[in-house]
Amino acid sequence: MRKVVTAVRVLRALRRPRAALPRTGPRTGRLLAGAGTAALLALVPACSDSSGRPGPPGEVASTRAATGWDRSPSSVAAVGDSITRGFDACSVLADCPAVSWSTGSEKDVDSLARRLLGGENVEDHAWNLAKSGARAEALPGQMKSAAEHHPGLVTVLIGANDACRSDVDAMTPVAEYRADIEKALDTLHEEAPGARVYFSSIPDLKRLWELGRTSDLGKEVWKLGICPSMLKDPDALDKAATERRDQVEQRVAEYNSTVREICAKDKLCRDDGGAANATRFTAGELSRWDWFHPSREGQATLARIAYERITAKR
């Protein structure tokens, strides 16, 4: 209580008319003002909300970790795979993070970061740490890198490469996928306890097969090894091929279900409720080079889904 009374006295002194203060030169005046401010800050705990942003004057400070969802985070970090890197969205076989659904800067995509932060703030307050080709096992390391920025929000889209293997037997087991997701969240909460997490569901890979198999170019590109567990022999409709694709589809559903289960137990986590997976992407929303990764239009669709979910009142 004594500190609070003293703080109030200091604050009143700083608010006195300038004529009541000793005459000083510009430099001395700045030093005095700085010293007064420093003294006040030393006596009164810093005011901030649970995300670490400065709170309004006079607000009682809280030392608790973040306990609820934040619908307007002040920064965004993205982790995941080639989808979040904007691979094949701008040019063939190349990342294009400027059109990323999560942190992209391009106006036509209107990324999640642009919607939340404003276009002028994306460069300094959004970080894309995703890696093309990444599987869930890489997520804890990516989360550690994201935590170094102390972001308000981390977006996650991971798992397509865990299902897109040489064959169905090589797909990442669900138990391993779960362990990687849980480890990644533990890492983030430990090193950046104020950060919230948003999980986008993995898109429907069978839908991509349905669209791409109508394109001769798409099928030729798929021969280079794009998601062979789902996309190899695209015209084959025999029992073995159908069962193979069904197994991949089922594994993706299990990954998405796993994320929903984990996220439901974490007050700092939201998922998209399967919205991205349920989206019936059109040909225009797929890369014209590989008929698999999202085009700029597809990235915009993912951005819209994420924004609606993150800003929802619940």
Residue, then its C-alpha position, 0 to 999 in steps of 0.5 A: m500500500r505504501k508503494v501505491v501511495t508513493a506512486v500516486r504522489v510521483l504521478r501527481a508530481l509529473r502532472r503538475p503544470r510545467a511552470a511549477l517545475p525547475r527550469t531546465g534545458p532540453r536535455t536535462g528535462r528529458l533526463l528528469a522525465g525519464a527518471g520520473t517514469a522509471a521511478l514510477l515503473a519501479l513502484v507499480p507492476a507493469c500492466s499487461d493482458s494475458s498475451g503480453r501486450p500492454g494493457p490500458p492505464g490503471e489496469v491491475a496487472s496479472t501474473r497468471a499465464a494466458t488462460g483463454w482464447d485471444r481473438s485479436p493476437s498482435s503477431v502470428a507465426a506459422v509452422g507446418d509444411s509446403i502448403t503453408r510455404g505457398f509451394d507451387a503457388c507462384s512458380v513451378l517447384a518453388d516456395c512462395p511464402a508471400v502468398s501463404w494462407s497464414t503469414g503471406s503479404e500479398k493483398d489478393v490472398d488476404s492472409l490470416a496475418r493481413r486480416l488480423l494485423g493489417g497489411e502494414n504490420v505483416e513484415d515485422h509481426a509475422w514469421n513463416l517457419a514452415k518447411s516444404g516436405a516436413r512431417a509431424e516429427a519436425l513440428p517440435g523443432q519448428m515450435k521451438s523456433a516459433a517460440e523465440h518470437h513470442p508470437g500471439l498466435v501460432t498456426v499449424l497445418i501438418g500431416a499431408n506428408d505423413a500420409c503422402r508416402s511411398d505406400v500406405d505401409a510407410m504412413t506415419p502411425v497415428a500414435e506417433y503423429r499424436a506424440d509429435i503434436e503433443k510434444a510440439l504443444d508442450t514445447l510452445h507452452e513452456e517457452a512461449p506460455g502466452a501463445r495461442v495455437y490454431f490447427s488447420s485440418i489436413p485437406d481431403l487428399k482424395r478430392l485432389w486426386e479426383l480433380g487432378r486425374t482429369s488433367d493430363l499435365g497433372k498426371e504427368v507431374w504426379k509421376l515425379g513422386i507427388c503423394p504416391s500413396m494417393l496419386k500413383d496410377p491415377d486412372a486405376l480404379d480396381k479394388a487394390a487402388t481403391e482400397r489404397r486411396d481409402q486407407v490414405e483418406q482414413r489415415v488423414a481423418e485419424y490425424n485430424s481427429t487426433v488434433r481435435e481431441i488434443c486441442a479440445k483439452d487445451k484452452l489456448c488451442r483451436d482447430d478448424g472443426g474439419a473445415a479445410n478437410a470438408t472444403r470441396f476445392t475446385a480446379g482453380e484453387l489448385s496449383r496449375w503446375d502440380w494439381f495438388h498444392p493450393s493456388r493463390e485462390g486456394q491459399a485465400t480459401l484457407a486464410r478465410i477459414a482460419y480467420e473465421r474460426i480464430t475470430a469466432k466467439r466460440 
